[in-house]
């Protein structure tokens, strides 16, 4: 059997048997995986502090003969992200990021760019004070990587090109915007100003560092939070459990 060694973000852990741990972890090469760390609850010598939630660790693992499970042989802690545990709002957002990643990239789907995004987001959450901005940025980029990016270039009804001026409305069923001649602002089709549309375009199409540099004013943040909530729930068909603990 092939032994793999790679960085991994720890997503979840469960007690398994008398002394083992079941571990869900996200890797750049193979995406979301699940494995058993034998004896990890009794002796932490092979897994010293590296199987805690959110941690970036270097794991050694190989596929078990049966099913899709892996056997974890050892691990080394690489990064902890202590800021994620610095308060309830930070912990809630970190959990939300993990859950959205799990839904968008199911087991065994290679996701190098998503791994890099999740790593950058956890590092950002470790130091970021404006977590609402960080949440919107992560959502926009994660949905785009998962194949659910926003269509912001033209009206989804009449096809008229959006010139970056005036308000538009968001249509959840299309994942795009409509001009005010083809739609009206409502709870189900919230409005977006030109500043919010420009920011959303930059967030989903530029690098993490470049998108972080964009300013997000209060009005644009309020508009994007409403739109992002509708977009995610419509595309994945459910409300994330961890979203209940986030401030709307």
N, C-alpha and C positions, 0 to 999 in steps of 0.2 A: 504494500500500500504506500502511496505517496505521502510524505510528511511535508506539511506546509508551514512556513514561518512568515508571518506578516503582521503589520500593525492592525489593530482592531479596536473599535469603540464598543465598550460594554453597554448593552441595551437593557438587559433584564437578567436576573438570577432567581432560581428557585431551589429550595432544598430538595434533594433527590436521594432516596434511601437513607441509610443511617449516617453517612459521612460525606456523601458526594454533593456536588452542586451542578444543576443544569444551568447552562449559560447561553444566552442569546447575544451574539456579537456581530458587528458590521465591519466588513473588510473591503478594501478597494478592488481586489481581484475577483472575489466570489460573492460579494454582497452580503446579505443577511444569512447567518448560519446559526446552528444550534449544536451545542456539544456538552459532554459530561466531563467535569473535572473530578477525577477519582480522589477521594480522601481530602478534598479541599477544605472541608469544614473541621477536620480534626488536625491536620498538619498543613500549615500555610507556607512551608518551606519552598515548594515548587511554584506557588502562586502568591508570593508576598505582596499583599495590598493591591494586586493588579486585577481583581475581579469585582471591584466595586462599581456601582452604577456610574455612568458617564466617563469613566476613566479611559484614556488612550493607553493601550498596552500592546506589547509585542508577544503574540501567542504562537506556540508550537502545537500543531494539531494534525490529525489525519482522520479520514473517513472510516467509520465503523463498517463492518461487513454488512450489517443489516440496516435497512432504512436510510434516512438522510442524516442521521446523527453523526457527529464527529467525536473523537476522543481528544481531550485537551491534555497535552503532556506537561507543558510548563508555560510560564508567562513572566514577563518583566514589565514593570510599570514605566511608562514613558511620560505621561502628563496627567495631572489630577483635576484641574479646573475647580479650585476651591470656591471661587466666586459663585458657582452654580448653586452651592449649598448655603450661601450667605443670607438667604431670606426666602420666605414662602413664594413670593412672586418670581424670583429667579429659578427656584426649584421647579415651580409649575411650568414655566416656559421651557426649561430644559427637558422636562418630561414630555411636553407637547412636541418639541422638535424630534425627539426619539420616536414618538408614536406616528407622526406624520411621515417620517422616513420609512418606518415599517410598512405603512399602508401603500405608499407610492412605489416602494421597491421590495417586493416579496422575496421569499427565500430563494437563494441561488442566482439572482440576477446581478451580473457584474455592474458596478456603479462607481467607477473611479471619481467622477465629477461630484456625485452626491456625497461620497465619503469625504472629499475635500471640503465641500460646503458644510457638512455637519461638523467637521473638525474646526473650521473657521468660525462657525456660529457658536460653538461651545467656548472657544477661546474668546470670542467677542463678548459673550455673556459673562465670562469670567471677569471682564473689566468694564463692560458697558453699563452706564447709568440710565440711559434712555431705552429701556427694554421694549417699549411699544414700537419704536423705530426698528429695533433689531428683529422683533417678531415679524413685522411686515416685510422686511428685507428677506428674511429666511423663507417666509411663505411664498413670496413672488419667485424667488430663484428655485426653490424646491419644486413648485408646481410646474415651472417651465422645464426643469430637468426631467420631471415625471411625465412629460408629454401633454401638460395641461396649461400651457402658456396663454396669456391674454392676447387677443387679436385687437390691436389698437390702431391699425393703419387706415381703416375705412369703416363706414357705416355697415353693419352686418345685415341691414335690411335693403337699402337702396344702392349700396356700393360706393357712395360718394367718399372720396379720399378726405381724411381728417387732416386739416391744415395746421393743427396746433392752436387753434383759436376757438373760444366759445365753449360752452358746456356740452356734455354728451351724457347719455344714460347707459348703464351697464345692463346687458341682457344675459342672465345666468345660463339660459339654454344654449347660447352660442359661445359663451366665453368671450364675447366681444362687446364693442360699443355701438350705439346707434345715435344718429343725429336727432335733434329735437323735433324735426319734422316727422320722424319715423317712430318716436317713442316719447313718453312723458315720465318725469321723475316720480317715483313712488317707493313704497317700502320694498317691493319686489324688484324694482328696477331703479336703484339709487343713482343719483347724479354724480358726475365727476367733472371737476374743473380742469382747465388746461394744465395747471401746475401739477395736479395729481396724476393726470394721464402721462405727462412727461416723466415724472418721477417713477411711475410704474414701468414705463418702457425702459428707463435706465436701469432700474433694479433687476429686471429679468434678462437683460441683454448685455450688461457690462460685468467686469470682474467684481469680486467681493469688495476689494479695497476701493475701487472706483465708485461703486454703488454706495458704500458707507459714507463717502465724502459728500454725497448729495444731501442738501438740506431738506427737511421735512417739516413744514409749518403745521400749525394746529389744525387748520381747516383741511389741508391735504391728508393729514394723518387720520382724521375723523372719517373722511370720505373713503379712504383706502381700507380702513378697518371694516367698514360695512360691506364693501365690495368683496374683499378677500374672504370674509366669512361666508357669504353667499356662494362664491365661486368654489371654495373648497367643499362645502357641504353638498353642492349640486354635483360636482365631478366625482367625488368618492362615495356619494350616496349615504352619508351618515355624518353625525356630529362626533368629533373625537371626544373620547372620555376625558382626557386631560384638559380639553378646552373649557370644561365646567369650572376650572379653578383659575382661569385667566380673566382679567378685568376686561369687560367689553368696551 
